[in-house]
Structures are given as C-alpha cells and as structure tokens.
C-alpha cells in the first residue's frame, strides 16, 4: 500500500511542473525524534498555569488531557529554555564593557563661553 501511494504521489507531482520536490527517507531515529517533537508541541499547547494557595504558580495539563498525556516533555523543554537563558546571560555578562573615558576621547568637548554682560 505504501509503494502504491508513493507511485501515485510521484505521478501527481510530475503533472505539476512548477513544483519540484525531493523525497527523503527517514531512518527510525529521525522518525522517533520527529514524533517526540510533535508530542512536545501538543503537550506545550495543553499546559495551563494554576495559582497555588502559597502564591506560587504551577503548570499542569488541562484537566481533560491530564489522564491522557504526560507532561515530562513540557518540563524538559522549560528546563532547556531556562538553561539557554542562563547561557545567553553569561555571554552578555562576559562581553567587555566599553570604557566611557575611552569613548569620550573621540569627542571634542569645548568649555562654555563666559558672558561678561548680565541681563537683569
């Protein structure tokens, strides 16, 4: 059945002259990775913020999805986002700062002229 579908797809694509496609067969690891990414997107969409009595927030799946899905991938994604934030922050903090005195050496500053007449 898969071979018939591929042949039919190639025939249809050959009819369209403006579309050029390239079919790439994925190995089992790539298929698993794409399936996990798809599941991650679905979990992230179904996460909601809930207020706790202590004043903190918790993130959980919606009640109708809680028994059908897992939230492990969503928590892993959140931790990866936090780690990326820390790496970016470290890069920003490690950058050398521009010295103000060095920048002022390129600008000529003339002192103000003193006026000898005063208007009262």
C-alpha positions as CSV (number, residue, x, y, z in Angstrom):
1,X,0.0,0.0,0.0
2,X,2.9,2.4,0.8
3,X,4.5,1.7,-2.6
4,X,1.2,2.4,-4.4
5,X,0.8,5.7,-2.6
6,X,4.4,6.8,-3.4
7,X,3.9,6.0,-7.1
8,X,0.6,7.9,-7.2
9,X,2.2,10.8,-5.4
10,X,5.1,10.9,-7.9
11,X,2.7,10.8,-10.8
12,X,0.7,13.7,-9.4
13,X,3.8,15.7,-8.7
14,X,5.1,15.1,-12.2
15,X,1.9,16.7,-13.6
16,X,2.7,19.9,-11.7
17,X,5.6,21.4,-13.5
18,X,6.1,24.3,-11.1
19,X,6.7,22.2,-8.1
20,X,10.0,20.4,-7.6
21,X,10.2,18.1,-4.6
22,X,12.7,15.8,-3.2
23,X,11.7,12.7,-1.2
24,X,14.0,11.8,1.7
25,X,13.5,8.6,3.6
26,X,14.0,9.0,7.3
27,X,15.7,6.4,9.4
28,X,14.0,5.1,12.6
29,X,15.9,7.6,14.8
30,X,14.7,10.6,12.8
31,X,11.1,9.3,12.8
32,X,11.2,8.9,16.6
33,X,12.7,12.4,17.0
34,X,10.0,14.0,14.9
35,X,7.3,12.0,16.7
36,X,8.7,13.3,20.1
37,X,8.8,16.9,18.8
38,X,5.2,16.5,17.6
39,X,4.2,15.2,21.1
40,X,6.1,18.1,22.7
41,X,4.2,20.7,20.7
42,X,0.9,19.0,21.7
43,X,1.8,19.0,25.4
44,X,3.0,22.6,25.4
45,X,-0.3,23.7,23.9
46,X,-2.2,21.9,26.6
47,X,-0.3,23.3,29.6
48,X,-2.1,25.8,31.8
49,X,-0.9,28.0,34.8
50,X,-2.7,27.4,38.1
51,X,-2.3,29.6,41.2
52,X,-1.5,27.8,44.4
53,X,-2.5,28.8,47.9
54,X,1.1,29.7,48.7
55,X,1.1,32.4,46.0
56,X,3.3,30.4,43.6
57,X,2.2,29.2,40.2
58,X,2.2,25.7,39.0
59,X,1.9,24.5,35.4
60,X,-0.2,21.4,34.7
61,X,-2.0,19.8,31.8
62,X,-5.6,20.8,31.3
63,X,-8.0,18.6,33.3
64,X,-9.4,16.8,30.2
65,X,-5.9,16.0,29.0
66,X,-4.3,15.1,32.4
67,X,-5.1,11.4,32.2
68,X,-4.3,11.0,28.5
69,X,-1.0,12.9,28.2
70,X,2.3,13.2,30.1
71,X,3.9,16.5,30.9
72,X,7.5,15.3,31.0
73,X,8.5,16.7,27.6
74,X,7.0,20.1,28.5
75,X,9.0,20.3,31.7
76,X,12.1,19.2,29.9
77,X,11.5,22.0,27.3
78,X,11.0,24.5,30.1
79,X,14.3,23.5,31.7
80,X,16.1,23.7,28.3
81,X,14.7,27.2,27.9
82,X,16.0,28.2,31.3
83,X,19.4,26.8,30.6
84,X,19.5,28.7,27.3
85,X,18.6,31.9,29.1
86,X,21.5,31.3,31.5
87,X,23.9,30.7,28.7
88,X,22.8,33.9,26.9
89,X,23.1,35.8,30.2
90,X,26.6,34.6,30.8
91,X,27.6,35.6,27.2
92,X,26.2,39.1,27.8
93,X,28.0,39.4,31.2
94,X,31.3,38.2,29.8
95,X,31.4,40.8,27.0
96,X,33.9,43.6,27.6
97,X,32.3,46.9,28.5
98,X,33.1,50.0,26.6
99,X,35.0,52.3,28.7
100,X,33.3,55.7,28.9
101,X,36.6,57.6,29.1
102,X,37.8,55.8,26.0
103,X,34.7,56.8,24.1
104,X,34.9,60.4,25.3
105,X,38.4,60.7,23.8
106,X,36.8,60.6,20.3
107,X,34.5,63.5,21.1
108,X,35.9,67.1,21.4
109,X,34.2,69.0,24.2
110,X,34.7,72.7,24.4
111,X,34.0,74.6,27.6
112,X,31.2,77.1,27.6
113,X,32.0,80.7,26.9
114,X,31.5,83.1,29.8
115,X,29.4,86.0,29.2
116,X,30.6,89.4,30.5
117,X,27.2,91.1,30.3
118,X,24.4,90.1,32.5
119,X,20.8,90.8,31.8
120,X,18.9,91.5,35.0
